[in-house]
């Protein structure tokens, strides 16, 4: 099982690096502004919502989940 608090931290880190506010990120993905809070409480995102966030941040889902340290998206 993936640790949702680590996922929240990676999302926050990536958004900060790209100078994107979390509320704007979630709004552009059609998600609630409470995503980070829910992740810290242990709720996991649905796969399609996680993919939307990864797309907006231009990182891979695997990176957000902590499965790799390479943030690049495989565009093959």
Jmol script that loads the backbone (N, CA, C; Angstrom):
load data "model"
ATOM      1  N   UNK A   1       0.840  -1.187   0.000  1.00  0.00           N
ATOM      2  CA  UNK A   1       0.000   0.000   0.000  1.00  0.00           C
ATOM      3  C   UNK A   1       0.878   1.240   0.000  1.00  0.00           C
ATOM      4  N   UNK A   2       0.475   2.236  -0.695  1.00  0.00           N
ATOM      5  CA  UNK A   2       1.231   3.479  -0.787  1.00  0.00           C
ATOM      6  C   UNK A   2       0.884   4.387   0.374  1.00  0.00           C
ATOM      7  N   UNK A   3       1.869   5.131   0.834  1.00  0.00           N
ATOM      8  CA  UNK A   3       1.675   6.034   1.960  1.00  0.00           C
ATOM      9  C   UNK A   3       1.140   7.361   1.443  1.00  0.00           C
ATOM     10  N   UNK A   4      -0.097   7.659   1.804  1.00  0.00           N
ATOM     11  CA  UNK A   4      -0.766   8.833   1.262  1.00  0.00           C
ATOM     12  C   UNK A   4      -0.120  10.132   1.739  1.00  0.00           C
ATOM     13  N   UNK A   5       0.479  10.129   2.922  1.00  0.00           N
ATOM     14  CA  UNK A   5       1.134  11.354   3.386  1.00  0.00           C
ATOM     15  C   UNK A   5       2.367  11.666   2.537  1.00  0.00           C
ATOM     16  N   UNK A   6       3.070  10.638   2.089  1.00  0.00           N
ATOM     17  CA  UNK A   6       4.221  10.856   1.214  1.00  0.00           C
ATOM     18  C   UNK A   6       3.772  11.351  -0.152  1.00  0.00           C
ATOM     19  N   UNK A   7       2.635  10.845  -0.624  1.00  0.00           N
ATOM     20  CA  UNK A   7       2.062  11.321  -1.881  1.00  0.00           C
ATOM     21  C   UNK A   7       1.722  12.806  -1.764  1.00  0.00           C
ATOM     22  N   UNK A   8       1.102  13.190  -0.668  1.00  0.00           N
ATOM     23  CA  UNK A   8       0.746  14.600  -0.444  1.00  0.00           C
ATOM     24  C   UNK A   8       2.000  15.474  -0.456  1.00  0.00           C
ATOM     25  N   UNK A   9       3.052  15.012   0.181  1.00  0.00           N
ATOM     26  CA  UNK A   9       4.302  15.780   0.228  1.00  0.00           C
ATOM     27  C   UNK A   9       4.915  15.930  -1.153  1.00  0.00           C
ATOM     28  N   UNK A  10       4.860  14.880  -1.960  1.00  0.00           N
ATOM     29  CA  UNK A  10       5.417  14.967  -3.319  1.00  0.00           C
ATOM     30  C   UNK A  10       4.606  15.929  -4.184  1.00  0.00           C
ATOM     31  N   UNK A  11       3.296  15.876  -4.054  1.00  0.00           N
ATOM     32  CA  UNK A  11       2.451  16.809  -4.814  1.00  0.00           C
ATOM     33  C   UNK A  11       2.780  18.241  -4.419  1.00  0.00           C
ATOM     34  N   UNK A  12       2.871  18.495  -3.113  1.00  0.00           N
ATOM     35  CA  UNK A  12       3.187  19.842  -2.634  1.00  0.00           C
ATOM     36  C   UNK A  12       4.549  20.294  -3.131  1.00  0.00           C
ATOM     37  N   UNK A  13       5.534  19.406  -3.092  1.00  0.00           N
ATOM     38  CA  UNK A  13       6.890  19.729  -3.523  1.00  0.00           C
ATOM     39  C   UNK A  13       6.918  20.076  -5.011  1.00  0.00           C
ATOM     40  N   UNK A  14       6.286  19.250  -5.820  1.00  0.00           N
ATOM     41  CA  UNK A  14       6.268  19.479  -7.270  1.00  0.00           C
ATOM     42  C   UNK A  14       5.544  20.777  -7.614  1.00  0.00           C
ATOM     43  N   UNK A  15       4.435  21.006  -6.957  1.00  0.00           N
ATOM     44  CA  UNK A  15       3.672  22.231  -7.214  1.00  0.00           C
ATOM     45  C   UNK A  15       4.505  23.463  -6.844  1.00  0.00           C
ATOM     46  N   UNK A  16       5.186  23.400  -5.726  1.00  0.00           N
ATOM     47  CA  UNK A  16       6.014  24.533  -5.290  1.00  0.00           C
ATOM     48  C   UNK A  16       7.154  24.777  -6.280  1.00  0.00           C
ATOM     49  N   UNK A  17       7.770  23.715  -6.772  1.00  0.00           N
ATOM     50  CA  UNK A  17       8.860  23.852  -7.733  1.00  0.00           C
ATOM     51  C   UNK A  17       8.397  24.492  -9.026  1.00  0.00           C
ATOM     52  N   UNK A  18       7.141  24.284  -9.366  1.00  0.00           N
ATOM     53  CA  UNK A  18       6.601  24.839 -10.607  1.00  0.00           C
ATOM     54  C   UNK A  18       5.814  26.122 -10.349  1.00  0.00           C
ATOM     55  N   UNK A  19       5.876  26.605  -9.104  1.00  0.00           N
ATOM     56  CA  UNK A  19       5.192  27.842  -8.706  1.00  0.00           C
ATOM     57  C   UNK A  19       3.681  27.773  -8.971  1.00  0.00           C
ATOM     58  N   UNK A  20       3.112  26.629  -8.632  1.00  0.00           N
ATOM     59  CA  UNK A  20       1.672  26.416  -8.776  1.00  0.00           C
ATOM     60  C   UNK A  20       1.079  26.282  -7.383  1.00  0.00           C
ATOM     61  N   UNK A  21       0.052  27.059  -7.093  1.00  0.00           N
ATOM     62  CA  UNK A  21      -0.634  26.923  -5.814  1.00  0.00           C
ATOM     63  C   UNK A  21      -1.512  25.684  -5.849  1.00  0.00           C
ATOM     64  N   UNK A  22      -1.575  24.985  -4.725  1.00  0.00           N
ATOM     65  CA  UNK A  22      -2.346  23.745  -4.672  1.00  0.00           C
ATOM     66  C   UNK A  22      -3.804  23.969  -5.045  1.00  0.00           C
ATOM     67  N   UNK A  23      -4.391  25.044  -4.574  1.00  0.00           N
ATOM     68  CA  UNK A  23      -5.809  25.293  -4.898  1.00  0.00           C
ATOM     69  C   UNK A  23      -6.007  25.443  -6.398  1.00  0.00           C
ATOM     70  N   UNK A  24      -5.033  26.056  -7.076  1.00  0.00           N
ATOM     71  CA  UNK A  24      -5.123  26.206  -8.534  1.00  0.00           C
ATOM     72  C   UNK A  24      -4.901  24.865  -9.237  1.00  0.00           C
ATOM     73  N   UNK A  25      -3.961  24.080  -8.727  1.00  0.00           N
ATOM     74  CA  UNK A  25      -3.710  22.750  -9.276  1.00  0.00           C
ATOM     75  C   UNK A  25      -4.964  21.896  -9.203  1.00  0.00           C
ATOM     76  N   UNK A  26      -5.544  21.819  -8.017  1.00  0.00           N
ATOM     77  CA  UNK A  26      -6.728  20.981  -7.839  1.00  0.00           C
ATOM     78  C   UNK A  26      -7.918  21.498  -8.641  1.00  0.00           C
ATOM     79  N   UNK A  27      -8.064  22.808  -8.709  1.00  0.00           N
ATOM     80  CA  UNK A  27      -9.156  23.392  -9.484  1.00  0.00           C
ATOM     81  C   UNK A  27      -9.017  23.033 -10.970  1.00  0.00           C
ATOM     82  N   UNK A  28      -7.793  23.111 -11.497  1.00  0.00           N
ATOM     83  CA  UNK A  28      -7.589  22.794 -12.913  1.00  0.00           C
ATOM     84  C   UNK A  28      -7.830  21.316 -13.208  1.00  0.00           C
ATOM     85  N   UNK A  29      -7.760  20.493 -12.165  1.00  0.00           N
ATOM     86  CA  UNK A  29      -8.015  19.049 -12.314  1.00  0.00           C
ATOM     87  C   UNK A  29      -9.461  18.698 -11.992  1.00  0.00           C
ATOM     88  N   UNK A  30     -10.249  19.692 -11.611  1.00  0.00           N
ATOM     89  CA  UNK A  30     -11.641  19.446 -11.255  1.00  0.00           C
ATOM     90  C   UNK A  30     -11.796  18.743  -9.915  1.00  0.00           C
ATOM     91  N   UNK A  31     -10.839  18.989  -9.008  1.00  0.00           N
ATOM     92  CA  UNK A  31     -10.845  18.324  -7.706  1.00  0.00           C
ATOM     93  C   UNK A  31     -11.108  19.319  -6.584  1.00  0.00           C
ATOM     94  N   UNK A  32     -11.465  18.790  -5.448  1.00  0.00           N
ATOM     95  CA  UNK A  32     -11.710  19.590  -4.256  1.00  0.00           C
ATOM     96  C   UNK A  32     -10.408  20.184  -3.739  1.00  0.00           C
ATOM     97  N   UNK A  33     -10.509  21.339  -3.112  1.00  0.00           N
ATOM     98  CA  UNK A  33      -9.320  21.957  -2.522  1.00  0.00           C
ATOM     99  C   UNK A  33      -8.822  21.174  -1.305  1.00  0.00           C
ATOM    100  N   UNK A  34      -9.578  20.186  -0.858  1.00  0.00           N
ATOM    101  CA  UNK A  34      -9.235  19.407   0.327  1.00  0.00           C
ATOM    102  C   UNK A  34      -8.430  18.142   0.014  1.00  0.00           C
ATOM    103  N   UNK A  35      -7.913  18.015  -1.190  1.00  0.00           N
ATOM    104  CA  UNK A  35      -7.188  16.806  -1.579  1.00  0.00           C
ATOM    105  C   UNK A  35      -6.022  16.535  -0.634  1.00  0.00           C
ATOM    106  N   UNK A  36      -5.206  17.547  -0.364  1.00  0.00           N
ATOM    107  CA  UNK A  36      -4.037  17.353   0.498  1.00  0.00           C
ATOM    108  C   UNK A  36      -4.457  16.918   1.887  1.00  0.00           C
ATOM    109  N   UNK A  37      -5.452  17.561   2.444  1.00  0.00           N
ATOM    110  CA  UNK A  37      -5.946  17.197   3.779  1.00  0.00           C
ATOM    111  C   UNK A  37      -6.424  15.754   3.798  1.00  0.00           C
ATOM    112  N   UNK A  38      -7.164  15.366   2.778  1.00  0.00           N
ATOM    113  CA  UNK A  38      -7.667  13.999   2.703  1.00  0.00           C
ATOM    114  C   UNK A  38      -6.528  12.980   2.578  1.00  0.00           C
ATOM    115  N   UNK A  39      -5.488  13.336   1.841  1.00  0.00           N
ATOM    116  CA  UNK A  39      -4.342  12.439   1.727  1.00  0.00           C
ATOM    117  C   UNK A  39      -3.656  12.264   3.080  1.00  0.00           C
ATOM    118  N   UNK A  40      -3.495  13.349   3.813  1.00  0.00           N
ATOM    119  CA  UNK A  40      -2.881  13.250   5.143  1.00  0.00           C
ATOM    120  C   UNK A  40      -3.734  12.425   6.098  1.00  0.00           C
ATOM    121  N   UNK A  41      -5.032  12.356   5.831  1.00  0.00           N
ATOM    122  CA  UNK A  41      -5.935  11.553   6.669  1.00  0.00           C
ATOM    123  C   UNK A  41      -5.991  10.094   6.216  1.00  0.00           C
ATOM    124  N   UNK A  42      -5.294   9.757   5.124  1.00  0.00           N
ATOM    125  CA  UNK A  42      -5.224   8.375   4.688  1.00  0.00           C
ATOM    126  C   UNK A  42      -6.068   8.009   3.495  1.00  0.00           C
ATOM    127  N   UNK A  43      -6.797   8.962   2.925  1.00  0.00           N
ATOM    128  CA  UNK A  43      -7.607   8.668   1.735  1.00  0.00           C
ATOM    129  C   UNK A  43      -6.724   8.675   0.494  1.00  0.00           C
ATOM    130  N   UNK A  44      -6.901   7.690  -0.374  1.00  0.00           N
ATOM    131  CA  UNK A  44      -6.124   7.605  -1.612  1.00  0.00           C
ATOM    132  C   UNK A  44      -6.944   8.179  -2.760  1.00  0.00           C
ATOM    133  N   UNK A  45      -6.256   8.822  -3.683  1.00  0.00           N
ATOM    134  CA  UNK A  45      -6.895   9.355  -4.878  1.00  0.00           C
ATOM    135  C   UNK A  45      -7.262   8.223  -5.831  1.00  0.00           C
ATOM    136  N   UNK A  46      -8.300   8.433  -6.606  1.00  0.00           N
ATOM    137  CA  UNK A  46      -8.614   7.509  -7.690  1.00  0.00           C
ATOM    138  C   UNK A  46      -7.526   7.644  -8.741  1.00  0.00           C
ATOM    139  N   UNK A  47      -7.302   6.594  -9.490  1.00  0.00           N
ATOM    140  CA  UNK A  47      -6.229   6.572 -10.488  1.00  0.00           C
ATOM    141  C   UNK A  47      -6.358   7.706 -11.495  1.00  0.00           C
ATOM    142  N   UNK A  48      -7.553   7.981 -11.977  1.00  0.00           N
ATOM    143  CA  UNK A  48      -7.707   9.037 -12.975  1.00  0.00           C
ATOM    144  C   UNK A  48      -7.408  10.414 -12.397  1.00  0.00           C
ATOM    145  N   UNK A  49      -7.732  10.637 -11.124  1.00  0.00           N
ATOM    146  CA  UNK A  49      -7.433  11.918 -10.496  1.00  0.00           C
ATOM    147  C   UNK A  49      -5.932  12.067 -10.245  1.00  0.00           C
ATOM    148  N   UNK A  50      -5.296  10.986  -9.881  1.00  0.00           N
ATOM    149  CA  UNK A  50      -3.854  11.006  -9.693  1.00  0.00           C
ATOM    150  C   UNK A  50      -3.167  11.304 -11.028  1.00  0.00           C
ATOM    151  N   UNK A  51      -3.657  10.718 -12.098  1.00  0.00           N
ATOM    152  CA  UNK A  51      -3.104  10.971 -13.430  1.00  0.00           C
ATOM    153  C   UNK A  51      -3.300  12.429 -13.846  1.00  0.00           C
ATOM    154  N   UNK A  52      -4.435  13.014 -13.527  1.00  0.00           N
ATOM    155  CA  UNK A  52      -4.676  14.426 -13.849  1.00  0.00           C
ATOM    156  C   UNK A  52      -3.659  15.316 -13.144  1.00  0.00           C
ATOM    157  N   UNK A  53      -3.416  15.037 -11.878  1.00  0.00           N
ATOM    158  CA  UNK A  53      -2.443  15.828 -11.113  1.00  0.00           C
ATOM    159  C   UNK A  53      -1.052  15.655 -11.708  1.00  0.00           C
ATOM    160  N   UNK A  54      -0.670  14.423 -12.004  1.00  0.00           N
ATOM    161  CA  UNK A  54       0.645  14.164 -12.600  1.00  0.00           C
ATOM    162  C   UNK A  54       0.783  14.895 -13.931  1.00  0.00           C
ATOM    163  N   UNK A  55      -0.257  14.886 -14.737  1.00  0.00           N
ATOM    164  CA  UNK A  55      -0.218  15.583 -16.027  1.00  0.00           C
ATOM    165  C   UNK A  55      -0.029  17.084 -15.826  1.00  0.00           C
ATOM    166  N   UNK A  56      -0.751  17.663 -14.899  1.00  0.00           N
ATOM    167  CA  UNK A  56      -0.641  19.098 -14.631  1.00  0.00           C
ATOM    168  C   UNK A  56       0.750  19.473 -14.133  1.00  0.00           C
ATOM    169  N   UNK A  57       1.364  18.582 -13.353  1.00  0.00           N
ATOM    170  CA  UNK A  57       2.698  18.842 -12.812  1.00  0.00           C
ATOM    171  C   UNK A  57       3.809  18.376 -13.748  1.00  0.00           C
ATOM    172  N   UNK A  58       3.440  17.703 -14.838  1.00  0.00           N
ATOM    173  CA  UNK A  58       4.375  17.154 -15.815  1.00  0.00           C
ATOM    174  C   UNK A  58       5.394  16.216 -15.159  1.00  0.00           C
ATOM    175  N   UNK A  59       4.870  15.328 -14.319  1.00  0.00           N
ATOM    176  CA  UNK A  59       5.672  14.278 -13.687  1.00  0.00           C
ATOM    177  C   UNK A  59       4.937  12.957 -13.870  1.00  0.00           C
ATOM    178  N   UNK A  60       5.629  11.872 -13.599  1.00  0.00           N
ATOM    179  CA  UNK A  60       4.974  10.568 -13.737  1.00  0.00           C
ATOM    180  C   UNK A  60       4.183  10.218 -12.477  1.00  0.00           C
ATOM    181  N   UNK A  61       3.184   9.407 -12.662  1.00  0.00           N
ATOM    182  CA  UNK A  61       2.405   8.903 -11.526  1.00  0.00           C
ATOM    183  C   UNK A  61       3.321   8.097 -10.604  1.00  0.00           C
ATOM    184  N   UNK A  62       4.221   7.322 -11.200  1.00  0.00           N
ATOM    185  CA  UNK A  62       5.161   6.538 -10.395  1.00  0.00           C
ATOM    186  C   UNK A  62       6.001   7.434  -9.492  1.00  0.00           C
ATOM    187  N   UNK A  63       6.387   8.590  -9.990  1.00  0.00           N
ATOM    188  CA  UNK A  63       7.159   9.521  -9.163  1.00  0.00           C
ATOM    189  C   UNK A  63       6.323  10.012  -7.990  1.00  0.00           C
ATOM    190  N   UNK A  64       5.094  10.409  -8.256  1.00  0.00           N
ATOM    191  CA  UNK A  64       4.235  10.891  -7.169  1.00  0.00           C
ATOM    192  C   UNK A  64       4.007   9.812  -6.116  1.00  0.00           C
ATOM    193  N   UNK A  65       3.886   8.573  -6.568  1.00  0.00           N
ATOM    194  CA  UNK A  65       3.657   7.469  -5.639  1.00  0.00           C
ATOM    195  C   UNK A  65       4.920   7.026  -4.915  1.00  0.00           C
ATOM    196  N   UNK A  66       6.074   7.540  -5.332  1.00  0.00           N
ATOM    197  CA  UNK A  66       7.315   7.168  -4.685  1.00  0.00           C
ATOM    198  C   UNK A  66       7.917   5.876  -5.204  1.00  0.00           C
ATOM    199  N   UNK A  67       7.449   5.417  -6.362  1.00  0.00           N
ATOM    200  CA  UNK A  67       7.968   4.174  -6.953  1.00  0.00           C
ATOM    201  C   UNK A  67       9.276   4.398  -7.686  1.00  0.00           C
ATOM    202  N   UNK A  68       9.597   5.665  -7.984  1.00  0.00           N
ATOM    203  CA  UNK A  68      10.840   6.025  -8.645  1.00  0.00           C
ATOM    204  C   UNK A  68      11.246   7.419  -8.189  1.00  0.00           C
ATOM    205  N   UNK A  69      12.519   7.715  -8.306  1.00  0.00           N
ATOM    206  CA  UNK A  69      13.010   9.052  -7.987  1.00  0.00           C
ATOM    207  C   UNK A  69      13.142   9.903  -9.247  1.00  0.00           C
ATOM    208  N   UNK A  70      12.843   9.298 -10.411  1.00  0.00           N
ATOM    209  CA  UNK A  70      12.883  10.033 -11.676  1.00  0.00           C
ATOM    210  C   UNK A  70      11.496  10.590 -11.964  1.00  0.00           C
ATOM    211  N   UNK A  71      11.405  11.898 -12.056  1.00  0.00           N
ATOM    212  CA  UNK A  71      10.092  12.521 -12.252  1.00  0.00           C
ATOM    213  C   UNK A  71       9.656  12.570 -13.708  1.00  0.00           C
ATOM    214  N   UNK A  72      10.582  12.288 -14.641  1.00  0.00           N
ATOM    215  CA  UNK A  72      10.274  12.408 -16.056  1.00  0.00           C
ATOM    216  C   UNK A  72       9.146  11.479 -16.479  1.00  0.00           C
ATOM    217  N   UNK A  73       8.339  11.983 -17.369  1.00  0.00           N
ATOM    218  CA  UNK A  73       7.244  11.203 -17.925  1.00  0.00           C
ATOM    219  C   UNK A  73       7.780  10.409 -19.107  1.00  0.00           C
ATOM    220  N   UNK A  74       7.462   9.132 -19.169  1.00  0.00           N
ATOM    221  CA  UNK A  74       7.872   8.291 -20.283  1.00  0.00           C
ATOM    222  C   UNK A  74       6.920   8.559 -21.447  1.00  0.00           C
ATOM    223  N   UNK A  75       7.418   9.227 -22.471  1.00  0.00           N
ATOM    224  CA  UNK A  75       6.564   9.646 -23.592  1.00  0.00           C
ATOM    225  C   UNK A  75       6.788   8.818 -24.836  1.00  0.00           C
ATOM    226  N   UNK A  76       7.195   7.595 -24.679  1.00  0.00           N
ATOM    227  CA  UNK A  76       7.422   6.719 -25.821  1.00  0.00           C
ATOM    228  C   UNK A  76       6.137   6.208 -26.400  1.00  0.00           C
TER     229      UNK A  76
END
end "model"
wireframe off; spacefill off
backbone 0.3
color backbone group
